[in-house]
Amino acid sequence: MEFTTEKSSNYNNLELMPVKEILQHMNEEDQTVPLAVAKALPQIEKLVEVTAARMKAGGRLFYIGAGTSGRLGVVDASECPPTFGVPFDMVVGIIAGGDTAIRKSVEYAEDDIEQAWIDLQEFNINDKDVLVGIAASGTTPYVIGGLKMANQHNIATGCIVCNSGSPVAAEAKYPVEVVTGPEFLTGSTRMKAGTAQKLVLNMLSTATMIQLGKVKGNRMVDMQLSNNKLVDRGTRMVMNETGLDEQTAAKLLKQEGSVRKAVDFYKK
């Protein structure tokens, strides 16, 4: 069975194209991605709902994947603590081949059907948790094996894939299938498929954190104040919520450690 992510590009003789034409065609292909994601919104909604419910009950969110898919999961997981002020182990990204594979490809790591479950044991994954497998092709053995074992242990399972009718989606109880079609560069799923996966991950983690009360209005009130830009942003947020002048707001923010705590302290 040939999946659409592996089908030949709609363009040929790329090496003969002027740079302007290459960029125009890539951009044209990229514009189809949000439309493909839109078709999957009902599936994404179900995955967000079960994830939020499990996490409200004390569960965690795990991502597993290989190559680009694995890296995207690691990125999304690593951005949750600074953005939403959650513990570093509340959202966990695991890549086939270990952290080395984030920077350097680890040969055949994705072909080990048993390793994902072994990797997950380091975190004592259990039936309170959610496991999302990320695989553009939907055929990655590492992801299939992890989802299969998670199902056997009553762990909620989801996936983000870019083909329909894939083995990964068959294993996931809450599959998300964003069919992105042939890539501009045949088979290069770090392009449209990777973009689609990033969009879905943005939706999944952000919508879940909103459900968990980590956002107020439209503000990241629990964000970590880890650099001057974020301190300045937090100070403005405190000023907007309290009417305090900049110096007083900055002092209160530093004292309390987060926008939420600073505003709550002021309103006591």
Phi, psi and chi 1 to 4 in degrees:
 res  aa     phi    psi   chi1   chi2   chi3   chi4
   1 MET       -  126.1 -179.0  177.5 -178.7      -
   2 GLU   -96.2  123.1 -175.4 -174.3   16.5      -
   3 PHE   -86.0  154.1  -68.9  111.5      -      -
   4 THR   -65.2  -28.3   55.6      -      -      -
   5 THR   -64.9  -20.1   53.3      -      -      -
   6 GLU  -100.6   -3.5  -65.5  -63.6  -37.5      -
   7 LYS   -68.8  154.4  -77.9 -171.7  174.1  177.7
   8 SER   -60.9  142.0 -176.6      -      -      -
   9 SER   -55.2  152.3  171.2      -      -      -
  10 ASN   -75.3   -3.8  -65.3  -40.4      -      -
  11 TYR  -122.8  151.2  -50.3   87.9      -      -
  12 ASN  -135.2  169.1 -152.5  -16.1      -      -
  13 ASN    53.2   46.0  -59.6  -43.6      -      -
  14 LEU   -58.4  -34.5  -54.6 -171.6      -      -
  15 GLU   -68.1  -15.2   72.0  -82.7   16.8      -
  16 LEU   -95.6   -7.9  -57.8  179.4      -      -
  17 MET   -75.7  141.9  -77.0 -175.5 -173.4      -
  18 PRO   -64.3  153.2  -13.4   24.6      -      -
  19 VAL   -55.5  -42.1  170.7      -      -      -
  20 LYS   -57.0  -41.8 -178.8  178.9  179.9 -179.6
  21 GLU   -70.4  -40.0 -169.2  175.6  -15.0      -
  22 ILE   -56.0  -49.0  -69.7  171.4      -      -
  23 LEU   -66.9  -39.3  -60.9  179.2      -      -
  24 GLN   -61.8  -45.0  -76.4  177.6  -25.1      -
  25 HIS   -68.8  -38.9  -69.8  -40.5      -      -
  26 MET   -61.1  -43.1  -72.0  177.6   66.1      -
  27 ASN   -64.0  -40.0 -178.6 -114.7      -      -
  28 GLU   -60.8  -42.8  -71.8  163.8    3.8      -
  29 GLU   -66.3  -41.8  -71.7  -64.4  -42.0      -
  30 ASP   -60.7  -32.3  -72.7  -16.7      -      -
  31 GLN   -66.6  -16.4  -70.5  177.7   47.6      -
  32 THR   -81.3  -15.6   68.1      -      -      -
  33 VAL   -67.0  -50.4  175.9      -      -      -
  34 PRO   -59.2  -31.2  -22.4   33.5      -      -
  35 LEU   -67.8  -37.3  -58.9  176.2      -      -
  36 ALA   -67.6  -39.8      -      -      -      -
  37 VAL   -63.5  -39.8  172.3      -      -      -
  38 ALA   -57.3  -37.8      -      -      -      -
  39 LYS   -66.3  -22.9  -67.4  177.8 -178.3  176.8
  40 ALA   -96.0    3.7      -      -      -      -
  41 LEU   -55.2  -40.0  -73.7  176.9      -      -
  42 PRO   -61.8  -36.5  -26.1   36.3      -      -
  43 GLN   -68.9  -41.2  -67.6 -177.1  -39.9      -
  44 ILE   -63.5  -40.1  -60.0  168.2      -      -
  45 GLU   -58.6  -45.2 -179.9 -177.2    3.4      -
  46 LYS   -63.0  -40.1  -69.9  177.1 -178.3  176.1
  47 LEU   -67.6  -40.8 -179.4   55.5      -      -
  48 VAL   -62.4  -43.1  169.2      -      -      -
  49 GLU   -63.0  -44.5  -73.8  176.1  -16.5      -
  50 VAL   -71.0  -35.8   70.1      -      -      -
  51 THR   -64.0  -46.9  -58.4      -      -      -
  52 ALA   -62.5  -41.9      -      -      -      -
  53 ALA   -63.1  -44.4      -      -      -      -
  54 ARG   -66.1  -40.6  -66.8  -83.7  177.0  124.1
  55 MET   -72.1  -33.1  -65.3 -175.9   82.8      -
  56 LYS   -62.4  -29.1  -77.7  178.6 -178.1  177.2
  57 ALA   -89.7   10.0      -      -      -      -
  58 GLY   100.6    5.8      -      -      -      -
  59 GLY   -82.0  175.0      -      -      -      -
  60 ARG  -124.2  165.5  -61.6  162.3  -66.8  170.7
  61 LEU  -112.5  125.5  171.2   59.1      -      -
  62 PHE  -115.3  140.0  -71.9   86.8      -      -
  63 TYR  -114.8  137.7  -61.5  132.4      -      -
  64 ILE  -128.7  144.0   53.3  171.7      -      -
  65 GLY  -174.2  172.8      -      -      -      -
  66 ALA  -125.2  151.7      -      -      -      -
  67 GLY    58.9 -137.4      -      -      -      -
  68 THR   -55.0  -43.5  -61.6      -      -      -
  69 SER   -60.7  -43.3  -62.3      -      -      -
  70 GLY   -64.5  -41.3      -      -      -      -
  71 ARG   -64.2  -39.7  -67.1 -178.2 -169.3  102.6
  72 LEU   -63.4  -38.5  -71.6  168.2      -      -
  73 GLY   -64.2  -43.0      -      -      -      -
  74 VAL   -62.6  -42.0  169.8      -      -      -
  75 VAL   -61.9  -48.3  166.6      -      -      -
  76 ASP   -62.1  -43.7 -166.9   74.9      -      -
  77 ALA   -62.9  -42.2      -      -      -      -
  78 SER   -70.4  -20.4   66.6      -      -      -
  79 GLU   -89.4  -10.2  -71.1  175.3  -12.2      -
  80 CYS   -68.6  -44.9  -74.7      -      -      -
  81 PRO   -59.8  -49.4  -27.2   37.6      -      -
  82 PRO   -67.7  -31.5   20.7  -30.8      -      -
  83 THR   -77.9  -40.7  -53.8      -      -      -
  84 PHE  -117.8    0.1  -59.2  107.9      -      -
  85 GLY    68.5   23.9      -      -      -      -
  86 VAL   -89.7  159.7  -62.6      -      -      -
  87 PRO   -58.9  151.0  -22.1   32.6      -      -
  88 PHE   -63.7  -22.9   74.7   93.7      -      -
  89 ASP  -101.4   16.8   57.1   -6.0      -      -
  90 MET   -83.0  -34.6 -167.8  172.3 -179.6      -
  91 VAL  -125.4  121.9 -177.3      -      -      -
  92 VAL  -123.4  126.9  179.4      -      -      -
  93 GLY  -106.2  127.6      -      -      -      -
  94 ILE  -123.0  130.2  -60.2  173.1      -      -
  95 ILE  -114.9  139.2 -177.1  170.6      -      -
  96 ALA   -58.2  128.6      -      -      -      -
  97 GLY    96.7   -3.0      -      -      -      -
  98 GLY    78.8 -177.2      -      -      -      -
  99 ASP   -59.5  -25.8  -74.4   -5.6      -      -
 100 THR   -55.5  -35.3  -59.9      -      -      -
 101 ALA   -72.3  -10.9      -      -      -      -
 102 ILE   -64.0  -38.1  -64.3  171.7      -      -
 103 ARG  -103.9  -28.3  -66.7 -178.7  178.5  -85.8
 104 LYS  -135.9  131.1 -174.6  178.4  178.5 -178.2
 105 SER   -61.1  132.8  178.1      -      -      -
 106 VAL  -106.1  113.9  176.9      -      -      -
 107 GLU   -60.6  132.9  -70.6 -173.6    4.3      -
 108 TYR    64.5    7.2  -59.7  107.6      -      -
 109 ALA   -60.4  -35.1      -      -      -      -
 110 GLU   -74.3  -11.9   69.5  175.3   62.9      -
 111 ASP   -89.7   -3.3  -64.4  -34.1      -      -
 112 ASP   -87.5  109.1 -169.7  -27.3      -      -
 113 ILE   -76.0  -14.4 -158.9  164.7      -      -
 114 GLU  -101.1  -18.0  -62.4  177.1   -6.2      -
 115 GLN   -69.4  -33.3 -172.1   60.6   44.4      -
 116 ALA   -60.1  -43.7      -      -      -      -
 117 TRP   -66.4  -36.7 -173.3 -113.8      -      -
 118 ILE   -62.2  -44.8  -65.4  169.4      -      -
 119 ASP   -62.1  -39.3  -67.6  -17.0      -      -
 120 LEU   -69.0  -26.6  -71.7  161.7      -      -
 121 GLN   -64.0  -26.5  -66.1  -45.2  -66.7      -
 122 GLU   -62.4  -22.2  -66.0 -178.3   26.6      -
 123 PHE  -106.0    7.5  -61.0   89.0      -      -
 124 ASN    52.0   46.3  -63.1  -48.1      -      -
 125 ILE   -57.1  141.1 -168.5  169.5      -      -
 126 ASN  -146.1 -176.8   59.4   69.7      -      -
 127 ASP   -73.8    2.1   59.1    9.1      -      -
 128 LYS   -85.2  -16.8  -70.7 -177.5  179.1  178.8
 129 ASP   -92.2  171.3  -59.9  -35.3      -      -
 130 VAL  -124.1  135.0  178.1      -      -      -
 131 LEU  -119.2  123.4  175.9   63.9      -      -
 132 VAL  -115.1  119.6  175.8      -      -      -
 133 GLY   -90.7  131.3      -      -      -      -
 134 ILE  -114.0  121.3  -47.9  170.1      -      -
 135 ALA  -157.5  112.0      -      -      -      -
 136 ALA   -56.6  -48.9      -      -      -      -
 137 SER   -71.4  -31.7   67.0      -      -      -
 138 GLY    80.4   15.6      -      -      -      -
 139 THR  -122.8    4.3   61.2      -      -      -
 140 THR   -66.0  116.9  -50.3      -      -      -
 141 PRO   -57.8  -39.7  -26.9   35.9      -      -
 142 TYR   -54.3  -44.4  179.7   84.9      -      -
 143 VAL   -74.5  -42.7  175.1      -      -      -
 144 ILE   -58.2  -46.9  -65.9  168.7      -      -
 145 GLY   -63.0  -41.3      -      -      -      -
 146 GLY   -63.3  -44.5      -      -      -      -
 147 LEU   -65.7  -40.7  -67.0  175.4      -      -
 148 LYS   -60.3  -46.2 -171.2 -174.8  -68.1  -78.2
 149 MET   -69.1  -36.9  -70.8  -60.7  -64.9      -
 150 ALA   -62.6  -41.0      -      -      -      -
 151 ASN   -59.9  -38.8  -75.0  -32.3      -      -
 152 GLN   -66.8  -21.6  -68.0  177.2   18.8      -
 153 HIS  -106.7   20.4  -71.3   79.1      -      -
 154 ASN    60.2   33.3 -161.6   32.8      -      -
 155 ILE   -94.4  132.9  -64.3  163.2      -      -
 156 ALA   -63.2  131.2      -      -      -      -
 157 THR  -122.5  137.2   53.6      -      -      -
 158 GLY  -133.9  176.4      -      -      -      -
 159 CYS  -155.5  160.5   72.4      -      -      -
 160 ILE  -128.3  108.7  -55.1  169.2      -      -
 161 VAL  -128.4  164.4  -62.1      -      -      -
 162 CYS  -121.3   20.9  -64.5      -      -      -
 163 ASN  -131.2  156.9  -73.1  -51.8      -      -
 164 SER   -94.0  148.5   58.4      -      -      -
 165 GLY    68.3   36.2      -      -      -      -
 166 SER   -90.8  159.7   70.5      -      -      -
 167 PRO   -61.1  -35.8  -23.5   32.9      -      -
 168 VAL   -64.0  -46.5  167.0      -      -      -
 169 ALA   -63.8  -32.1      -      -      -      -
 170 ALA   -65.2  -30.6      -      -      -      -
 171 GLU   -82.2  -26.4  -74.2  -65.4  -20.3      -
 172 ALA   -82.3  135.1      -      -      -      -
 173 LYS   -74.7  -26.6  -64.7  -70.5  171.2   58.4
 174 TYR  -128.2   73.5  -60.5   91.7      -      -
 175 PRO   -76.9  144.4   29.2  -34.3      -      -
 176 VAL  -120.3  115.9  173.5      -      -      -
 177 GLU  -114.8  109.2  -61.7  171.4  -63.9      -
 178 VAL  -109.6  102.5 -177.0      -      -      -
 179 VAL   -85.5  103.5 -177.8      -      -      -
 180 THR   -95.2  -11.5   46.8      -      -      -
 181 GLY    78.7 -172.6      -      -      -      -
 182 PRO   -61.9  144.5  -17.3   29.4      -      -
 183 GLU   -83.2  156.4  -64.3  -74.5   -1.0      -
 184 PHE   -57.0  -44.6  174.2   74.5      -      -
 185 LEU  -101.8  111.1  179.3   62.0      -      -
 186 THR   -47.5  122.7  -61.4      -      -      -
 187 GLY    79.7   -0.9      -      -      -      -
 188 SER   -85.1   81.3 -177.3      -      -      -
 189 THR   -76.7    1.8   50.5      -      -      -
 190 ARG   -73.5   -7.7   70.3 -174.1 -176.0   87.7
 191 MET   -90.0 -103.4  -59.4  179.7   79.0      -
 192 LYS   -62.3  -44.3  -73.1 -165.2  -58.5 -179.3
 193 ALA   -63.1  -43.1      -      -      -      -
 194 GLY   -62.9  -39.6      -      -      -      -
 195 THR   -62.8  -43.5  -59.5      -      -      -
 196 ALA   -61.5  -43.3      -      -      -      -
 197 GLN   -63.4  -40.4  -69.6  172.0  -36.0      -
 198 LYS   -62.2  -42.6  177.4   70.8  168.6   86.3
 199 LEU   -61.9  -43.6  -68.0  175.7      -      -
 200 VAL   -67.3  -40.8  175.7      -      -      -
 201 LEU   -62.4  -42.0  -73.6  164.6      -      -
 202 ASN   -54.8  -45.9  -72.5  -11.6      -      -
 203 MET   -65.0  -47.4  -70.2  176.1  164.5      -
 204 LEU   -61.3  -52.5  173.4   56.6      -      -
 205 SER   -71.3  -41.0   56.1      -      -      -
 206 THR   -68.6  -47.2  -56.3      -      -      -
 207 ALA   -63.5  -37.8      -      -      -      -
 208 THR   -64.5  -45.3  -64.1      -      -      -
 209 MET   -65.6  -33.8  -68.0  -61.7  163.4      -
 210 ILE   -62.7  -42.8  -68.0  170.6      -      -
 211 GLN   -63.8  -29.0  -64.0  -58.4  -57.8      -
 212 LEU   -85.0    2.4  -66.0  178.1      -      -
 213 GLY    82.7   19.7      -      -      -      -
 214 LYS   -87.4    2.1  -62.7  -62.2  179.2 -178.0
 215 VAL  -129.0  141.2  170.8      -      -      -
 216 LYS  -125.6  125.3 -174.3  173.3 -178.0 -178.6
 217 GLY    66.8 -108.7      -      -      -      -
 218 ASN  -130.8   25.7   57.4   15.7      -      -
 219 ARG  -110.7  147.7  -50.1  -82.4 -173.2 -177.7
 220 MET   -86.6   75.8  -61.6  179.7  -75.4      -
 221 VAL   -73.9  -12.3  -68.3      -      -      -
 222 ASP  -108.5    9.6  -66.9  -38.4      -      -
 223 MET   -60.3  149.7   66.3 -178.7 -178.9      -
 224 GLN   -75.8  136.3  -67.8  177.9   -2.4      -
 225 LEU   -90.8   72.0  -54.6  171.5      -      -
 226 SER   -99.6   -2.1   55.0      -      -      -
 227 ASN  -156.3  170.2   58.9   48.5      -      -
 228 ASN   -61.8  -36.2  -70.6  -27.8      -      -
 229 LYS   -60.5  -43.7  178.9 -169.1   75.4  173.2
 230 LEU   -72.7  -33.4  -63.5  179.3      -      -
 231 VAL   -63.6  -43.2  171.0      -      -      -
 232 ASP   -63.2  -42.9  -70.1  -16.0      -      -
 233 ARG   -62.8  -45.5 -179.8 -169.7  -65.2  164.9
 234 GLY   -61.4  -39.8      -      -      -      -
 235 THR   -61.6  -43.2  -60.2      -      -      -
 236 ARG   -63.6  -38.0  -69.3 -165.8  -57.9  -86.8
 237 MET   -64.9  -41.8  -70.7  161.7   66.3      -
 238 VAL   -64.4  -41.9  173.6      -      -      -
 239 MET   -59.1  -43.9  -69.2  168.0   65.3      -
 240 ASN   -64.9  -36.6  -70.9  -23.8      -      -
 241 GLU   -80.7  -26.7  -72.9  -69.6  -39.3      -
 242 THR  -115.1  -22.7   63.7      -      -      -
 243 GLY    81.5    7.1      -      -      -      -
 244 LEU   -70.9  156.5  -68.6  170.6      -      -
 245 ASP   -74.7  166.0   62.8   82.7      -      -
 246 GLU   -59.4  -45.5 -176.6  174.3   -1.5      -
 247 GLN   -63.8  -43.3 -173.0  174.9   -0.2      -
 248 THR   -68.5  -40.7  -52.3      -      -      -
 249 ALA   -63.9  -42.1      -      -      -      -
 250 ALA   -63.4  -40.4      -      -      -      -
 251 LYS   -64.9  -43.2 -176.2  177.6  178.7 -178.8
 252 LEU   -65.9  -40.3 -177.8   59.2      -      -
 253 LEU   -62.8  -44.3  179.6   63.9      -      -
 254 LYS   -63.6  -39.5 -176.6  177.4 -179.3 -178.8
 255 GLN   -64.7  -43.2  170.6 -170.4  -54.2      -
 256 GLU   -92.6  -24.3  -64.6  -59.8  -44.8      -
 257 GLY    90.4  -10.3      -      -      -      -
 258 SER  -155.7  158.7   78.6      -      -      -
 259 VAL   -60.5  -46.0  173.3      -      -      -
 260 ARG   -58.0  -49.1 -177.0 -168.5  -62.8  -84.7
 261 LYS   -66.3  -37.2  -70.0  177.5 -178.9  176.5
 262 ALA   -64.4  -45.7      -      -      -      -
 263 VAL   -67.4  -42.2  171.6      -      -      -
 264 ASP   -62.0  -41.2  -73.0  -12.2      -      -
 265 PHE   -61.6  -43.8 -178.1   85.5      -      -
 266 TYR   -64.4  -36.6  175.5   81.1      -      -
 267 LYS   -86.5   -2.6  -69.9 -176.0  175.8  178.8
 268 LYS   -60.8      -  -82.6 -178.0 -178.5  176.2
